[in-house]
Each structure stands twice: as structure tokens, then as C-alpha cells.
Amino acid sequence: MSAGLGGRRVLVVGAGGFIGRHVVSGLVAAQAKVTALDLAAPKRIPNGVVEWVTGNVSDESVVAAASAGQDAVVYLASNSLPASANHDLAEEINSHVRATVKAAEICEASGVDLFLFASSGGTVYGLEADEPLVEDSPTRPRNAYGVSKLAIEHYLRLIGVLRHMKTVSLRIANPYGEGQRSHRSQGVVAAAMQHSIEGTAMPIWGDGSVVRDFVYVGDVAEAFVAACGYEGPSTVINIGSGAGVTLLDIIRLVETATGRPIRLDFEPDRPIDVRRNVLDIRRAARHLSWTPKVSLESGIAATAGWWLRRLPAD
Amino acid sequence: MSAGLGGRRVLVVGAGGFIGRHVVSGLVAAQAKVTALDLAAPKRIPNGVVEWVTGNVSDESVVAAASAGQDAVVYLASNSLPASANHDLAEEINSHVRATVKAAEICEASGVDLFLFASSGGTVYGLEADEPLVEDSPTRPRNAYGVSKLAIEHYLRLIGVLRHMKTVSLRIANPYGEGQRSHRSQGVVAAAMQHSIEGTAMPIWGDGSVVRDFVYVGDVAEAFVAACGYEGPSTVINIGSGAGVTLLDIIRLVETATGRPIRLDFEPDRPIDVRRNVLDIRRAARHLSWTPKVSLESGIAATAGWWLRRLPAD
């Protein structure tokens, strides 16, 4: 669907991660010249990738070398984990906010035109809202991960105002899909897949009625591909499905897709969770000509297929 | 005016600075037991101060020792300067955001109940607004100083949500008064005083019609004193005069107060400046029973007196 990026040189930072692998595929398909950067190289470098650079993004010389000569950078690396960031905010600021902004400053000094940042539509808003959240909705993140993402967005916006490089933060809702791991407590779909397949009890905080916006990782990748051709002013753009489903809905869909029931272990509600988080995605349609293509049923079926194919080897 | 703080133990971090000296006076007058912390001790420790600790707030052991046994902390230290912060955002994040949040975490670990932070109502909003800005107005700071203040506010709000210590950020408009220096390009009133007294030309960006909210430092100090007795939930509170005046108005008032005209050197407008920044101060009245008491004319007259008394020794 994306307009071709014929010859555009794009560096993907965090190329080996869950979203990164899908973004690399999407960029290669769109004819971009992709350089990949991650801590480790995969066993097989994806077809079409010009170069796979192995290194740590907190090493400034690595970022400087990898970003030289690039037109755009897709920044997906994150040294933060939602579960642990709350306990040491000063370290979270250093390893997450400072490191990301430093990488952006290095890219700007390298002459990069466009810097795309993976922000978090699931955490930066923080507040309840009956209507889908627009990008100008108030932001009151309830965990350090969300506060850090928001702080990074603001520094990137400032780079867009003060300097040459354009910056766009994509506020991604709850991404799910093939390749998402369950052990970092980041994805409800991945956790449900694992509990379904292994027959273990899945802990649920509250009654499972909280509403979230789940977006398929292939659609997220297409949003980044579209954003690589973005020519408007620096901005922030929601990337989600635009629709809300409950946690229990998701669990039922996973059970249907795997054919295996999930035992639920209901635990007391966590007051820091918001009841409802759904993104308004009209800005993405206007600015990126992007809309999600994969239904929740199809996406979860594809994800279940990936999990079931990994049996029993994994 | 402030309710007595009889016996409440308060640490003032940055006690030797422009605002800090006024806050210390106000706290002593309100019967608080004041510990002062700053890089250097003044020639004469202010009357009523229990202890003056000399040390750097970036030294964690200094903050830990000074905050032990305190009920409240007034945090006025800032390692950022508006003029230089834009050039190295990563360093600004480290020295300003990380250092401040680390100090707050140390205070929380010390058992401090209430942490008051001096934020910046003059920079965190960033946007134009015909009406005075309320605390829930959108925040789009246009410089690194404002982005950092906003980021710190969010981390402090999170500490208030997740941990024991209550946090309040006072968003101070444009403070002015006795003791404000002119050499750090922070205060228009101080700069005008200096140009008026020295007879040098004062650079003005644009036509001098930008509107700002100037608040007398004695009123700011009273706001911190009132906030030391605050018992509501963690929050953000505007501290300003609630009224806007133009840059040219301020210059005329300074000329009247000093009796010496100021030569103006008009320079091209800076696009990063907002045209108008005036704070709505009703939340401060509700939550702190605080309103500003000193008129602009009286405050500028007092400030001019301070400048004129310093002649010719300085």
C-alpha cells in the first residue's frame, strides 16, 4: 500500500526487535535502502538489507557511523521496560530519555532529514476518555515508561523546531503479532498465546473489562513505511486500530484461534491502570494516508499460527 | 499572611539563589525550622536558619544527609540556563532532569512528606492564549529549559502517584525583585535595571509588545511558604500575578522607578518567543489560599531601590 520509497536510505535502529523486523520487511518491500542496527545480528540477514550493523545505541560512535548518509531514521530501540522503569526514575531518565535524545542529536549532526520515533499511545495519555484520544488530548502518563516516552517526544519536537531535522513520533497503541515475546510483560496477546498453549493460568488484574486498542504489527510497520515519506512539519501521530476491545474479548479471540482454553486467575485491580485507552487515528489517515488493514480476527489468527508453528521446538 | 509552620522542618535547596533567599526569609518568619543547602554559604547566615549546608545537589550523599529528618523540601536548584540548554539536549537532560528527579527520589527515601518544585509558568505552556493559562492548558514548551521543567513535573507527579511523598510543582511566571541578577539573561526587570543604571542600550527582540506575567519575588516566597502547609493531592499550581503587561510597559516602569531613561536597541523578532504568556492563578487561591500582594509599581520601586543602593560599590 505504501508509496514506493525508491532509493531512500533508511536506518532502522532496533531492527532485530518485534516491531523492527516487521518494519525492515516493509521498508525492503517499498524499495528503501535499509541499514539495520541492533545489539546482535540475526542468524540470517533479511533479504534486501544493505547492511546489518551490530552495536549498542548508547555507543555514540556506533550511531554516528550508522546514521551517516541516511535520509531517514526509524528509532525503535528502547532501553526501558514498563515493569521496571518505575523503581529507579533517575536511571530510567539516563538510559531511556537521555540515550534516545542523544541518538537523535547525533543523527541530526549526521545530516539525517527525518527521525521517526516509536512512542506509546498506550501509555502517554494516561487518562480516561470515553471518546478515542486525539493527539492533542491531555497527557498524564501513569508510569515511568509513559512519562519517558512523552519527555522524548517533547525533546524531539524541540529538535524539529530549533534544528534542521524533522521529527515524527508515532504513538503506537497496543501492538501484537508474530514475533512478540511474552516474557517481558509487554503484550497481552503474546501472554494469552503462551498461557493458552502451555495450559498455565493467566493472571488478570480486575475483571478483564478494561478496554484497549490493539493494532497488528504489520499495520504498524506500514505506518513507519508511510512515515518515511512524510513531508509535513514535525508532529505526533496516533497509530492504532481506532477501536476498543476488552481484555476478555482478546482472551476469547486467542482461545478461538489456538483452539485451547485459557485458565484465568483474577487478581485485585491495579489502581494505576486506566479503564479505557482507544486512539483516534484520523491524523494518520490525513498525514500518512495510512489506515490499518488487518482485522483483529485475522491478526490474532496469524499470530496464533506463528505460536503453534513454534511447537514443540520452543 | 501565611499560616504558621510552627516547628515544621523544611530544607531549602538552592537557598542562596534569587528566589531561595526570599523563601528562607519567608519560612523563618512563618516559624519553620529551616535548613539551607547551596553551593556556597553566604557571608552571614540569615537569622533563624538552623543549619546552612554547603554542597552540590548532584552529590547524592549531600542530598541524603540534608534531607534526613525534614518534613518538606523546597527545591529551587537548577543546573539549567535557558540560554544554553538548547545546544546540548542530552547534557541538559542529564544535569537538569535526571539530577532533579534523583534528588527527589533521595528525599522520598529519606522520609520527606512533601516536595515542592520550582517549575516555570513562563516556559512550560509555550503556546499562545488570549485568556490566562490554566494548569490544564496544553503544554508545548519552545525551549529545552521548558521541556525539562515539564519532564521533571511529570516524573514528580508520578512519584506522587506511586510513592509515599507528595509532590507539588509551582509554575512560576516571570519573577522579579531584589537580588535578581541580570547577567544570566533570565530577568527582563533586572536587565532593564542594569541598562537604566549603566546607561547602556538594551536589546529588545521585536517591537516590545510581547505580553508577560511578572510576579514579585516576595509573593513567590509567600507561595512556597503557603505550599509548605499544603495537604491536598500532588498537583501543579500556577504562581503569577494573573495580569499581563508588555515589555515596553515594564521598561517604562523601570525608567520611572530609577529616574533614568533606557535606550532601546530593537532587534528582529525571535520566532520562538510566544506573543503572550499570562497565568490564571485561581488554583493557587483555592489550594494555597495564596494571592499576590505586591503591585507591579511597588515591586519595581522596591527593586529599583535595591539596585540604586548597590551604587557605586558594585
Chai-1 contact restraints between the chains, C-beta under 6 A:
chainA,res_idxA,chainB,res_idxB,connection_type,confidence,min_distance_angstrom,max_distance_angstrom,comment,restraint_id
A,N86,B,L162,contact,1.0,0.0,6.0,A-B,restraint_1
A,L89,B,V101,contact,1.0,0.0,6.0,A-B,restraint_2
A,L89,B,Y155,contact,1.0,0.0,6.0,A-B,restraint_3
A,A90,B,R98,contact,1.0,0.0,6.0,A-B,restraint_4
A,A90,B,V101,contact,1.0,0.0,6.0,A-B,restraint_5
A,A90,B,K102,contact,1.0,0.0,6.0,A-B,restraint_6
A,I93,B,V97,contact,1.0,0.0,6.0,A-B,restraint_7
A,I93,B,R98,contact,1.0,0.0,6.0,A-B,restraint_8
A,I93,B,V101,contact,1.0,0.0,6.0,A-B,restraint_9
A,N94,B,R98,contact,1.0,0.0,6.0,A-B,restraint_10
A,V97,B,I93,contact,1.0,0.0,6.0,A-B,restraint_11
A,R98,B,A90,contact,1.0,0.0,6.0,A-B,restraint_12
A,R98,B,I93,contact,1.0,0.0,6.0,A-B,restraint_13
A,R98,B,N94,contact,1.0,0.0,6.0,A-B,restraint_14
A,V101,B,L89,contact,1.0,0.0,6.0,A-B,restraint_15
A,V101,B,A90,contact,1.0,0.0,6.0,A-B,restraint_16
A,V101,B,I93,contact,1.0,0.0,6.0,A-B,restraint_17
A,K102,B,A90,contact,1.0,0.0,6.0,A-B,restraint_18
A,V147,B,H154,contact,1.0,0.0,6.0,A-B,restraint_19
A,V147,B,Y155,contact,1.0,0.0,6.0,A-B,restraint_20
A,V147,B,L158,contact,1.0,0.0,6.0,A-B,restraint_21
A,A151,B,A151,contact,1.0,0.0,6.0,A-B,restraint_22
A,H154,B,V147,contact,1.0,0.0,6.0,A-B,restraint_23
A,Y155,B,L89,contact,1.0,0.0,6.0,A-B,restraint_24
A,Y155,B,V147,contact,1.0,0.0,6.0,A-B,restraint_25
A,L158,B,V147,contact,1.0,0.0,6.0,A-B,restraint_26
A,L162,B,N86,contact,1.0,0.0,6.0,A-B,restraint_27
